Amino acid sequence: MLRVGVIGARGIGETHARVYRQDPLCELVAVCDLARERADEVAARFGARAYYRVESMLRAEALDAVSVATGGFENGAAHFEPTMACLEAGVHVLCEKPISNDIEEARAMVRAARQRGLYFGINLNHRFVPAAARAREWIERGELGDPLFINQALWIRNANESSEWFHLRALHPHSIDVMRYFCGDVRRVQAFCHRPAGRTCWSNASINLQFESGCVGHLTGSYDMSMHHPIARCEVAGTRGRFVLENVYETLTFYPHDTPETRVYRNGIFGGLTGFDDTFRNRIHRWLEQIAAGVPRDQVEGSGEDGLAAQEVIEAAIRSFESGTVEDVPLVE
Protein backbone atom coordinates (compact mmCIF):
# COMPACT_ATOMS: atom_id res chain seq x y z
CA MET A 1 0.00 0.00 0.00
CA LEU A 2 1.35 3.41 -0.99
CA ARG A 3 2.02 5.96 1.76
CA VAL A 4 0.87 9.38 0.61
CA GLY A 5 0.76 12.95 1.82
CA VAL A 6 -0.96 16.15 0.76
CA ILE A 7 0.75 19.55 0.68
CA GLY A 8 -1.74 22.40 0.81
CA ALA A 9 -4.93 21.92 2.84
CA ARG A 10 -7.34 24.43 1.36
CA GLY A 11 -10.36 23.34 -0.72
CA ILE A 12 -8.59 21.39 -3.48
CA GLY A 13 -6.04 19.92 -1.07
CA GLU A 14 -8.86 18.84 1.20
CA THR A 15 -10.46 17.10 -1.80
CA HIS A 16 -7.20 15.26 -2.50
CA ALA A 17 -6.98 14.21 1.15
CA ARG A 18 -10.54 12.90 1.16
CA VAL A 19 -9.98 10.90 -2.05
CA TYR A 20 -6.74 9.38 -0.74
CA ARG A 21 -8.43 8.50 2.55
CA GLN A 22 -11.07 6.51 0.65
CA ASP A 23 -8.82 4.84 -1.94
CA PRO A 24 -7.82 1.21 -1.18
CA LEU A 25 -4.47 1.59 -2.95
CA CYS A 26 -3.00 4.00 -0.43
CA GLU A 27 -2.80 5.21 3.15
CA LEU A 28 -3.01 8.94 3.78
CA VAL A 29 -0.38 9.54 6.46
CA ALA A 30 0.42 13.27 6.31
CA VAL A 31 -1.15 16.67 5.60
CA CYS A 32 1.08 19.76 5.37
CA ASP A 33 0.11 23.42 5.33
CA LEU A 34 1.80 26.62 6.46
CA ALA A 35 -1.39 27.50 8.36
CA ARG A 36 -1.22 25.29 11.45
CA GLU A 37 -4.93 25.39 12.20
CA ARG A 38 -5.80 24.28 8.67
CA ALA A 39 -3.23 21.47 8.68
CA ASP A 40 -4.38 20.29 12.11
CA GLU A 41 -8.07 20.33 11.17
CA VAL A 42 -7.74 18.46 7.84
CA ALA A 43 -5.23 15.95 9.24
CA ALA A 44 -7.50 15.17 12.20
CA ARG A 45 -10.54 14.76 9.99
CA PHE A 46 -8.82 12.21 7.75
CA GLY A 47 -6.71 10.39 10.31
CA ALA A 48 -3.31 11.73 9.22
CA ARG A 49 -0.47 13.57 10.95
CA ALA A 50 -0.17 17.34 10.54
CA TYR A 51 2.97 19.13 9.42
CA TYR A 52 3.70 22.80 8.83
CA ARG A 53 6.84 22.58 6.69
CA VAL A 54 7.45 20.29 3.71
CA GLU A 55 10.97 19.49 4.89
CA SER A 56 9.70 18.35 8.28
CA MET A 57 7.14 16.07 6.67
CA LEU A 58 9.72 14.54 4.32
CA ARG A 59 12.15 13.89 7.18
CA ALA A 60 9.53 12.30 9.43
CA GLU A 61 7.53 10.22 6.95
CA ALA A 62 8.60 7.50 4.52
CA LEU A 63 6.35 8.72 1.74
CA ASP A 64 5.87 7.12 -1.64
CA ALA A 65 3.88 9.94 -3.22
CA VAL A 66 2.40 13.36 -2.50
CA SER A 67 -0.15 15.72 -3.94
CA VAL A 68 1.02 19.31 -4.22
CA ALA A 69 -2.20 21.29 -3.91
CA THR A 70 -0.77 24.66 -2.98
CA GLY A 71 -1.96 27.76 -4.83
CA GLY A 72 -0.09 31.04 -5.04
CA PHE A 73 -0.22 33.78 -7.65
CA GLU A 74 -2.29 32.69 -10.68
CA ASN A 75 -2.92 29.42 -8.79
CA GLY A 76 0.51 28.13 -9.80
CA ALA A 77 3.26 30.19 -8.20
CA ALA A 78 3.48 28.00 -5.08
CA HIS A 79 3.96 24.67 -6.89
CA PHE A 80 7.65 24.81 -7.72
CA GLU A 81 9.36 24.68 -4.31
CA PRO A 82 7.34 21.85 -2.71
CA THR A 83 7.44 19.82 -5.93
CA MET A 84 11.22 20.14 -6.23
CA ALA A 85 11.72 19.32 -2.53
CA CYS A 86 9.67 16.14 -2.88
CA LEU A 87 11.39 15.08 -6.10
CA GLU A 88 14.79 15.65 -4.49
CA ALA A 89 13.64 13.40 -1.63
CA GLY A 90 12.72 10.64 -4.10
CA VAL A 91 8.95 11.04 -3.74
CA HIS A 92 6.52 10.84 -6.67
CA VAL A 93 4.46 14.02 -7.16
CA LEU A 94 0.95 14.72 -8.40
CA CYS A 95 0.74 18.51 -8.80
CA GLU A 96 -2.36 20.61 -9.20
CA LYS A 97 -2.78 22.55 -12.42
CA PRO A 98 -1.34 24.76 -13.70
CA ILE A 99 1.99 22.99 -13.42
CA SER A 100 3.38 26.50 -12.78
CA ASN A 101 2.61 30.03 -13.90
CA ASP A 102 6.33 30.39 -14.69
CA ILE A 103 7.27 28.40 -17.79
CA GLU A 104 10.95 28.06 -16.80
CA GLU A 105 9.93 26.59 -13.44
CA ALA A 106 7.56 24.21 -15.22
CA ARG A 107 10.34 23.02 -17.49
CA ALA A 108 12.67 22.55 -14.52
CA MET A 109 10.09 20.44 -12.65
CA VAL A 110 9.68 18.10 -15.62
CA ARG A 111 13.47 17.81 -16.03
CA ALA A 112 13.95 17.03 -12.34
CA ALA A 113 11.38 14.22 -12.34
CA ARG A 114 12.84 12.76 -15.55
CA GLN A 115 16.42 12.88 -14.25
CA ARG A 116 15.43 11.08 -11.04
CA GLY A 117 13.18 8.53 -12.77
CA LEU A 118 10.20 9.59 -10.67
CA TYR A 119 6.52 9.77 -11.57
CA PHE A 120 5.30 13.32 -12.01
CA GLY A 121 1.64 13.94 -12.81
CA ILE A 122 -0.64 16.95 -13.12
CA ASN A 123 -4.26 16.98 -11.97
CA LEU A 124 -5.73 17.37 -15.45
CA ASN A 125 -8.91 15.73 -14.22
CA HIS A 126 -11.18 16.71 -17.13
CA ARG A 127 -9.75 13.89 -19.24
CA PHE A 128 -10.28 11.23 -16.55
CA VAL A 129 -13.94 10.52 -17.23
CA PRO A 130 -15.56 7.51 -18.95
CA ALA A 131 -17.00 9.61 -21.79
CA ALA A 132 -13.59 11.02 -22.72
CA ALA A 133 -12.07 7.53 -22.58
CA ARG A 134 -14.79 6.24 -24.91
CA ALA A 135 -14.20 9.12 -27.35
CA ARG A 136 -10.47 8.39 -27.31
CA GLU A 137 -11.25 4.73 -28.14
CA TRP A 138 -13.28 5.83 -31.17
CA ILE A 139 -10.33 7.91 -32.36
CA GLU A 140 -7.80 5.11 -31.83
CA ARG A 141 -10.03 2.60 -33.64
CA GLY A 142 -10.20 4.94 -36.63
CA GLU A 143 -13.94 5.52 -36.38
CA LEU A 144 -13.51 9.28 -36.83
CA GLY A 145 -11.00 8.86 -39.66
CA ASP A 146 -8.24 11.43 -40.16
CA PRO A 147 -8.65 14.41 -37.79
CA LEU A 148 -10.03 17.61 -39.31
CA PHE A 149 -10.93 20.04 -36.53
CA ILE A 150 -11.68 20.41 -32.83
CA ASN A 151 -13.78 23.07 -31.10
CA GLN A 152 -13.41 23.34 -27.33
CA ALA A 153 -15.26 25.70 -24.98
CA LEU A 154 -14.94 26.15 -21.22
CA TRP A 155 -16.91 28.85 -19.42
CA ILE A 156 -17.29 29.49 -15.70
CA ARG A 157 -17.74 32.50 -13.44
CA ASN A 158 -14.66 33.75 -11.63
CA ALA A 159 -14.31 37.36 -10.51
CA ASN A 160 -10.59 37.08 -9.66
CA GLU A 161 -8.68 40.21 -10.73
CA SER A 162 -5.25 39.37 -9.31
CA SER A 163 -3.63 39.12 -12.75
CA GLU A 164 -4.47 40.01 -16.33
CA TRP A 165 -3.53 36.44 -17.30
CA PHE A 166 -5.26 34.61 -14.43
CA HIS A 167 -8.02 33.28 -16.71
CA LEU A 168 -5.66 31.73 -19.24
CA ARG A 169 -3.07 30.35 -16.85
CA ALA A 170 -5.39 29.10 -14.11
CA LEU A 171 -8.29 27.63 -16.11
CA HIS A 172 -7.18 26.58 -19.55
CA PRO A 173 -4.61 23.91 -18.79
CA HIS A 174 -7.80 21.80 -18.66
CA SER A 175 -9.03 22.97 -22.07
CA ILE A 176 -5.70 22.57 -23.83
CA ASP A 177 -5.11 19.16 -22.26
CA VAL A 178 -8.46 17.84 -23.49
CA MET A 179 -7.68 19.15 -26.98
CA ARG A 180 -4.25 17.49 -26.92
CA TYR A 181 -5.77 14.27 -25.53
CA PHE A 182 -7.94 14.00 -28.63
CA CYS A 183 -5.79 15.64 -31.32
CA GLY A 184 -2.11 15.52 -30.27
CA ASP A 185 0.58 18.17 -30.03
CA VAL A 186 -0.10 21.80 -30.92
CA ARG A 187 2.22 23.49 -33.42
CA ARG A 188 1.01 27.11 -33.66
CA VAL A 189 -1.48 29.44 -31.95
CA GLN A 190 -3.17 32.76 -32.56
CA ALA A 191 -5.03 34.42 -29.69
CA PHE A 192 -7.53 37.21 -29.17
CA CYS A 193 -8.69 38.37 -25.73
CA HIS A 194 -11.43 40.61 -24.40
CA ARG A 195 -12.43 41.96 -21.00
CA PRO A 196 -15.66 43.78 -20.15
CA ALA A 197 -15.59 47.21 -18.55
CA GLY A 198 -14.19 47.18 -15.04
CA ARG A 199 -12.15 44.00 -15.35
CA THR A 200 -8.36 43.79 -15.08
CA CYS A 201 -8.21 40.12 -16.07
CA TRP A 202 -8.49 39.23 -19.74
CA SER A 203 -11.55 37.18 -18.88
CA ASN A 204 -12.53 36.07 -22.40
CA ALA A 205 -10.33 34.37 -24.96
CA SER A 206 -10.60 33.09 -28.51
CA ILE A 207 -7.62 30.96 -29.52
CA ASN A 208 -6.93 29.34 -32.89
CA LEU A 209 -4.67 26.29 -32.92
CA GLN A 210 -2.91 24.20 -35.54
CA PHE A 211 -1.83 20.70 -34.52
CA GLU A 212 1.17 18.66 -35.63
CA SER A 213 -1.20 16.44 -37.62
CA GLY A 214 -2.44 19.45 -39.60
CA CYS A 215 -5.78 19.36 -37.77
CA VAL A 216 -7.07 22.80 -36.80
CA GLY A 217 -8.83 23.83 -33.62
CA HIS A 218 -10.45 26.61 -31.68
CA LEU A 219 -10.78 27.32 -27.97
CA THR A 220 -13.35 29.72 -26.53
CA GLY A 221 -12.96 30.49 -22.83
CA SER A 222 -14.60 32.85 -20.37
CA TYR A 223 -14.64 33.76 -16.70
CA ASP A 224 -17.84 35.79 -17.14
CA MET A 225 -20.47 33.07 -17.54
CA SER A 226 -23.18 31.68 -15.26
CA MET A 227 -22.51 28.54 -13.24
CA HIS A 228 -26.17 27.48 -13.53
CA HIS A 229 -25.72 26.10 -17.05
CA PRO A 230 -23.31 23.66 -18.77
CA ILE A 231 -19.71 24.82 -18.47
CA ALA A 232 -17.99 22.93 -21.29
CA ARG A 233 -18.39 21.52 -24.78
CA CYS A 234 -15.90 19.68 -26.99
CA GLU A 235 -16.50 18.80 -30.65
CA VAL A 236 -14.04 16.71 -32.68
CA ALA A 237 -14.47 15.93 -36.39
CA GLY A 238 -12.68 13.61 -38.77
CA THR A 239 -13.09 12.30 -42.29
CA ARG A 240 -15.45 9.51 -41.11
CA GLY A 241 -17.42 11.09 -38.30
CA ARG A 242 -17.77 13.67 -35.56
CA PHE A 243 -18.42 13.53 -31.81
CA VAL A 244 -19.60 16.07 -29.25
CA LEU A 245 -18.79 15.76 -25.54
CA GLU A 246 -21.10 17.87 -23.38
CA ASN A 247 -20.26 19.32 -19.98
CA VAL A 248 -17.02 17.39 -19.33
CA TYR A 249 -18.62 14.01 -18.62
CA GLU A 250 -22.39 14.11 -19.06
CA THR A 251 -23.17 13.12 -22.67
CA LEU A 252 -21.08 11.96 -25.63
CA THR A 253 -22.69 11.75 -29.08
CA PHE A 254 -21.09 10.27 -32.20
CA TYR A 255 -22.32 11.35 -35.65
CA PRO A 256 -20.95 9.00 -38.38
CA HIS A 257 -20.81 10.59 -41.82
CA ASP A 258 -22.22 7.59 -43.73
CA THR A 259 -25.51 7.11 -41.82
CA PRO A 260 -28.22 9.29 -40.24
CA GLU A 261 -27.99 7.21 -37.05
CA THR A 262 -26.17 8.52 -33.99
CA ARG A 263 -24.48 6.80 -31.07
CA VAL A 264 -25.00 8.24 -27.57
CA TYR A 265 -23.00 7.52 -24.42
CA ARG A 266 -24.44 9.02 -21.25
CA ASN A 267 -23.15 9.22 -17.71
CA GLY A 268 -24.94 6.38 -15.96
CA ILE A 269 -27.54 6.90 -13.25
CA PHE A 270 -26.06 3.88 -11.46
CA GLY A 271 -22.29 3.59 -11.35
CA GLY A 272 -21.62 6.84 -13.19
CA LEU A 273 -20.11 10.04 -11.87
CA THR A 274 -22.31 11.62 -9.22
CA GLY A 275 -20.80 15.07 -9.72
CA PHE A 276 -17.70 16.98 -10.75
CA ASP A 277 -15.81 15.97 -7.58
CA ASP A 278 -15.77 12.41 -8.91
CA THR A 279 -13.35 13.52 -11.62
CA PHE A 280 -10.79 13.98 -8.82
CA ARG A 281 -11.52 10.46 -7.59
CA ASN A 282 -10.98 9.02 -11.07
CA ARG A 283 -7.81 10.97 -11.71
CA ILE A 284 -6.18 10.24 -8.36
CA HIS A 285 -7.09 6.55 -8.47
CA ARG A 286 -5.49 6.25 -11.91
CA TRP A 287 -2.37 8.00 -10.57
CA LEU A 288 -2.14 5.48 -7.73
CA GLU A 289 -2.81 2.55 -10.07
CA GLN A 290 0.01 3.54 -12.39
CA ILE A 291 2.51 4.03 -9.55
CA ALA A 292 1.54 0.69 -7.98
CA ALA A 293 1.87 -1.06 -11.34
CA GLY A 294 5.26 0.50 -12.02
CA VAL A 295 4.31 1.57 -15.55
CA PRO A 296 7.01 3.15 -17.72
CA ARG A 297 7.23 6.89 -17.14
CA ASP A 298 6.16 7.66 -20.71
CA GLN A 299 2.88 5.83 -20.10
CA VAL A 300 1.78 8.03 -17.18
CA GLU A 301 -1.53 9.68 -18.06
CA GLY A 302 -1.83 13.38 -17.34
CA SER A 303 1.93 13.51 -16.88
CA GLY A 304 4.16 16.43 -16.04
CA GLU A 305 5.03 16.53 -19.71
CA ASP A 306 1.32 16.89 -20.53
CA GLY A 307 0.99 19.71 -18.02
CA LEU A 308 4.05 21.43 -19.45
CA ALA A 309 2.79 21.02 -23.03
CA ALA A 310 -0.51 22.69 -22.08
CA GLN A 311 1.34 25.54 -20.40
CA GLU A 312 3.59 26.03 -23.44
CA VAL A 313 0.44 26.54 -25.53
CA ILE A 314 -0.93 29.06 -23.04
CA GLU A 315 2.31 31.04 -22.92
CA ALA A 316 2.41 31.08 -26.74
CA ALA A 317 -1.19 32.33 -26.77
CA ILE A 318 -0.25 35.18 -24.41
CA ARG A 319 2.68 36.10 -26.67
CA SER A 320 0.36 35.99 -29.68
CA PHE A 321 -2.16 38.37 -28.15
CA GLU A 322 0.49 40.78 -26.91
CA SER A 323 2.31 40.92 -30.26
CA GLY A 324 -0.54 40.33 -32.71
CA THR A 325 1.35 37.43 -34.29
CA VAL A 326 0.91 33.72 -34.87
CA GLU A 327 3.25 31.99 -32.41
CA ASP A 328 5.07 28.67 -32.62
CA VAL A 329 4.64 26.33 -29.66
CA PRO A 330 7.78 24.58 -28.31
CA LEU A 331 7.29 20.81 -28.33
CA VAL A 332 7.85 18.91 -25.09
CA GLU A 333 10.06 15.90 -25.75
HELIX and SHEET records of a PDB file:
HELIX    1   1 GLY A   11  GLN A   22  1                                  12    
HELIX    2   2 ARG A   36  ARG A   45  1                                  10    
HELIX    3   3 VAL A   54  ALA A   60  1                                   7    
HELIX    4   4 PHE A   73  ASN A   75  5                                   3    
HELIX    5   5 PHE A   80  GLU A   88  1                                   9    
HELIX    6   6 ILE A  103  ARG A  116  1                                  14    
HELIX    7   7 ASN A  125  ARG A  127  5                                   3    
HELIX    8   8 PRO A  130  GLU A  140  1                                  11    
HELIX    9   9 PHE A  166  LEU A  171  1                                   6    
HELIX   10  10 PRO A  173  CYS A  183  1                                  11    
HELIX   11  11 ASP A  277  ALA A  293  1                                  17    
HELIX   12  12 ARG A  297  GLN A  299  5                                   3    
HELIX   13  13 GLY A  304  SER A  323  1                                  20    
SHEET    1   A 6 ARG A  49  TYR A  51  0                                        
SHEET    2   A 6 CYS A  26  CYS A  32  1                                        
SHEET    3   A 6 LEU A   2  ILE A   7  1                                        
SHEET    4   A 6 ALA A  65  VAL A  68  1                                        
SHEET    5   A 6 HIS A  92  CYS A  95  1                                        
SHEET    6   A 6 PHE A 120  ILE A 122  1                                        
SHEET    1   B 9 ARG A 263  ARG A 266  0                                        
SHEET    2   B 9 THR A 251  PRO A 256 -1                                        
SHEET    3   B 9 GLY A 241  GLU A 246 -1                                        
SHEET    4   B 9 ALA A 232  GLY A 238 -1                                        
SHEET    5   B 9 PRO A 147  TRP A 155 -1                                        
SHEET    6   B 9 VAL A 216  SER A 222  1                                        
SHEET    7   B 9 ASN A 204  PHE A 211 -1                                        
SHEET    8   B 9 VAL A 186  HIS A 194 -1                                        
SHEET    9   B 9 GLU A 327  ASP A 328 -1                                        
END                                                                             
